[in-house]
Amino acid sequence: MFSAIFGLAIAVIGLVGRVEGHGYVQEITLGSTKYTGYLPYQDPYYNPPPQRIVRKIPGNGPVEDIKLIDLQCNGWTAGGYTTAPAPLYGTVAAGSQVRLNWTTWPDSHKGPMITYMARAPSDITSWNPGTSAVWFKVAESGKTSDGKWAATDLLTAANSIYTFTIPPRLKAGQYIIRHEIIALHAAYQYPGAQFYPSCIQVQVSGSGTAFPTSFVAFPGAYTPTTPGIAYDVYTNTSAYPIPGPPVWTGGN
């Protein structure tokens, strides 16, 4: 018994040691309500595991192959990588702010922060988008005109909290928020960019009727030749082309 507990403790210590390397969303604030994110180095060791509104991730590491389904939510189950639904969802009003608290982000991992949403046609706690084109972009932040990056400069200045607004006229319903950092420190050629996606389940409330008509799939939204996927952050002084479709604002 002691040896089993000791072994588990050593394993946990080893996992915690790896947390310093990269990062993930550890807390979500919807309106005025805070939700703990999925904590990959803590949650699996509880019995029963805590229920979250964020889909499981295997750790703090990236997805690097943009052809994999892992690019969608960096999801994980005991059977392997998948976008396994979370058991809960949070509630947020259209037009309100969402604040995403990242773990401490390494200052070498410069890159954009991009946010998509997908409307669930059924219960969000059992729905998987698969490879269907259901995603639309609602927010993005790249490199400012004076050379500051969303990650790391702006994120660090905001105490590791990224904020975006749910489109004010968005049709009510259940949605997955797919939020990511693309780290470009090794992206001078493909493969090299590192993707850190997180998928958050929400119920959007409100009386809006707006909904986009153009969508992308994950995988599929990015290719090796998409502008911004291969980009040398050390030598390229031009404006950064944020990958993916234009931001959909809902006509606001």
C-alpha positions in Angstrom: 0.0 0.0 0.0 2.7 2.4 1.0 4.8 1.6 -2.1 1.7 2.3 -4.3 1.1 5.6 -2.7 4.8 6.5 -2.8 4.9 5.6 -6.5 1.9 7.7 -7.3 3.4 10.7 -5.4 6.6 10.4 -7.4 4.6 10.3 -10.6 2.6 13.4 -9.7 5.8 15.2 -8.7 7.3 14.3 -12.1 4.2 15.6 -13.9 4.1 18.8 -11.9 7.7 19.4 -12.9 6.6 19.4 -16.6 4.0 22.1 -16.0 6.5 24.8 -16.2 7.3 24.2 -19.9 4.1 25.3 -21.7 0.6 26.1 -20.6 -3.2 25.8 -20.6 -6.3 27.6 -19.5 -6.7 27.0 -15.8 -9.7 29.2 -15.0 -12.6 30.6 -16.9 -14.8 33.6 -15.9 -18.2 33.8 -17.6 -19.8 37.1 -16.7 -19.3 37.1 -12.9 -19.0 33.3 -12.4 -15.6 31.6 -12.1 -15.1 28.0 -13.3 -11.9 25.9 -12.7 -10.5 24.6 -15.9 -9.5 21.0 -16.5 -6.2 20.6 -14.6 -4.3 17.7 -16.3 -1.8 17.3 -13.4 -4.4 17.1 -10.7 -7.8 16.1 -11.9 -7.0 12.5 -13.0 -5.7 11.7 -9.5 -9.0 12.4 -7.7 -11.6 9.7 -7.1 -14.0 10.6 -8.5 -12.4 13.2 -10.8 -13.9 16.8 -10.5 -16.5 17.7 -13.1 -15.5 20.5 -15.4 -16.8 22.6 -18.2 -13.5 22.2 -20.1 -12.8 19.2 -22.2 -9.9 17.0 -21.0 -6.4 17.7 -22.2 -3.4 15.3 -21.8 -1.1 17.9 -20.4 0.5 21.3 -21.0 2.1 20.3 -24.3 1.2 21.3 -27.8 -0.3 19.8 -30.9 2.1 20.1 -33.8 0.5 18.0 -36.6 -2.3 20.1 -38.0 -3.8 17.1 -39.8 -4.8 15.4 -36.5 -8.1 15.6 -34.8 -6.1 16.6 -31.7 -5.9 20.1 -33.2 -9.6 20.6 -32.4 -9.5 20.5 -28.6 -6.3 18.7 -27.6 -8.6 16.2 -26.0 -7.8 13.1 -24.1 -9.5 9.9 -22.9 -8.2 6.7 -21.6 -8.6 5.3 -25.1 -6.4 8.0 -26.7 -6.8 11.4 -28.1 -10.3 12.6 -28.9 -12.5 15.6 -28.3 -14.3 13.9 -25.4 -17.2 16.1 -24.1 -17.0 17.5 -20.6 -19.8 16.6 -18.1 -20.8 20.3 -17.4 -21.3 23.6 -19.2 -21.2 27.2 -18.0 -23.8 29.9 -18.7 -22.9 33.2 -20.4 -25.0 36.0 -21.9 -24.5 37.1 -25.4 -22.5 40.4 -25.4 -20.8 39.6 -22.1 -17.1 39.1 -21.5 -15.2 35.8 -21.1 -12.0 35.9 -19.2 -9.5 33.0 -19.7 -6.8 32.6 -17.1 -3.7 30.9 -18.5 -1.0 29.2 -16.5 2.2 31.2 -16.6 3.2 31.4 -20.3 6.9 31.1 -21.3 8.2 34.4 -22.7 9.9 32.6 -25.6 6.6 31.3 -27.0 5.5 34.3 -29.0 2.4 34.0 -31.1 -1.3 34.9 -31.7 -4.3 34.0 -29.5 -7.4 33.0 -31.5 -10.9 32.1 -30.4 -13.6 30.1 -32.3 -17.1 28.9 -31.4 -19.3 26.0 -32.6 -23.0 25.6 -32.0 -24.1 22.2 -30.7 -27.1 20.7 -32.5 -27.8 18.6 -29.5 -26.7 18.2 -25.8 -23.2 19.8 -25.5 -22.2 17.2 -23.0 -22.5 14.4 -25.6 -21.7 16.2 -28.8 -18.5 15.9 -30.8 -18.0 18.1 -33.9 -15.9 15.5 -35.6 -14.3 16.9 -38.8 -17.5 18.9 -39.8 -17.1 22.5 -40.7 -18.9 24.1 -37.8 -16.4 26.6 -36.3 -16.5 30.4 -36.7 -13.9 32.8 -35.4 -15.1 35.4 -32.8 -11.8 37.0 -31.6 -8.2 37.2 -32.5 -5.1 39.0 -31.3 -1.7 38.8 -33.1 1.2 41.2 -33.2 0.7 45.0 -32.6 2.2 47.7 -34.8 4.9 48.2 -32.2 5.9 44.5 -32.2 4.1 43.2 -29.1 2.6 39.7 -29.3 -0.7 38.6 -27.9 1.3 35.8 -26.4 3.5 36.6 -24.6 3.6 40.4 -24.2 -0.1 41.3 -24.0 -1.0 38.2 -22.0 1.8 38.8 -19.4 0.8 42.4 -19.1 -2.8 41.3 -18.4 -1.7 38.9 -15.6 -2.2 35.9 -17.8 -5.8 36.7 -18.5 -7.1 36.8 -22.1 -10.5 38.6 -22.5 -12.9 38.4 -25.4 -16.6 39.2 -25.9 -19.4 36.8 -27.0 -21.0 38.4 -30.1 -23.9 40.5 -28.7 -26.5 39.3 -31.2 -25.4 35.7 -31.3 -28.3 33.2 -31.3 -28.9 31.5 -27.9 -27.9 27.9 -27.6 -25.1 25.6 -26.5 -21.6 26.2 -27.9 -18.1 25.0 -27.7 -15.6 27.9 -27.3 -12.3 26.8 -28.9 -9.5 29.1 -27.7 -5.8 28.6 -28.7 -2.4 30.0 -28.6 -0.1 29.3 -31.6 3.5 29.4 -30.4 5.8 30.5 -33.2 9.3 30.2 -31.6 10.1 27.3 -33.9 7.8 28.1 -36.8 10.4 29.3 -39.3 9.3 26.2 -41.4 6.5 23.6 -41.2 6.2 21.6 -39.0 7.3 23.9 -36.2 4.3 25.9 -35.0 2.9 24.7 -31.7 -0.8 24.7 -31.1 -2.4 24.9 -27.6 -6.2 24.6 -28.0 -8.7 24.5 -25.2 -12.4 23.7 -25.6 -15.0 25.2 -23.1 -18.6 24.2 -23.1 -21.2 27.0 -22.6 -24.9 27.9 -22.8 -25.3 31.3 -24.4 -28.4 33.2 -23.3 -30.1 36.2 -24.9 -32.6 37.2 -27.5 -30.2 37.5 -30.4 -30.9 35.8 -33.8 -27.6 36.3 -35.5 -25.6 33.3 -36.7 -22.8 33.0 -39.3 -23.1 31.4 -42.7 -19.4 30.5 -43.2 -17.6 27.9 -41.2 -14.3 26.0 -40.9 -13.3 22.5 -39.7 -10.6 21.4 -37.3 -8.6 19.8 -38.7 -8.8 21.6 -42.0 -8.9 25.3 -41.1 -5.1 25.5 -41.3 -2.6 24.0 -43.8 1.2 24.0 -43.9 1.0 26.9 -46.5 -1.6 29.0 -44.6 -0.1 32.4 -43.9 1.0 32.7 -40.3 1.6 29.0 -39.8 5.2 29.1 -41.0 6.6 32.4 -39.8 10.0 33.4 -38.5 9.4 35.6 -35.4 13.1 36.4 -35.2 13.7 37.9 -38.6 10.2 38.9 -39.9 9.4 42.5 -39.0 6.3 42.7 -41.1 2.7 42.5 -39.9 1.7 39.0 -38.8 -1.1 37.4 -40.9 -3.3 35.7 -38.3 -4.4 32.3 -39.7 -8.0 31.3 -40.2 -11.1 33.1 -41.4 -12.1 36.7 -40.6 -13.6 37.4 -37.2 -17.4 37.1 -37.2 -18.9 39.9 -35.1 -22.6 39.2 -35.6 -23.2 42.5 -37.2 -22.6 44.5 -34.1 
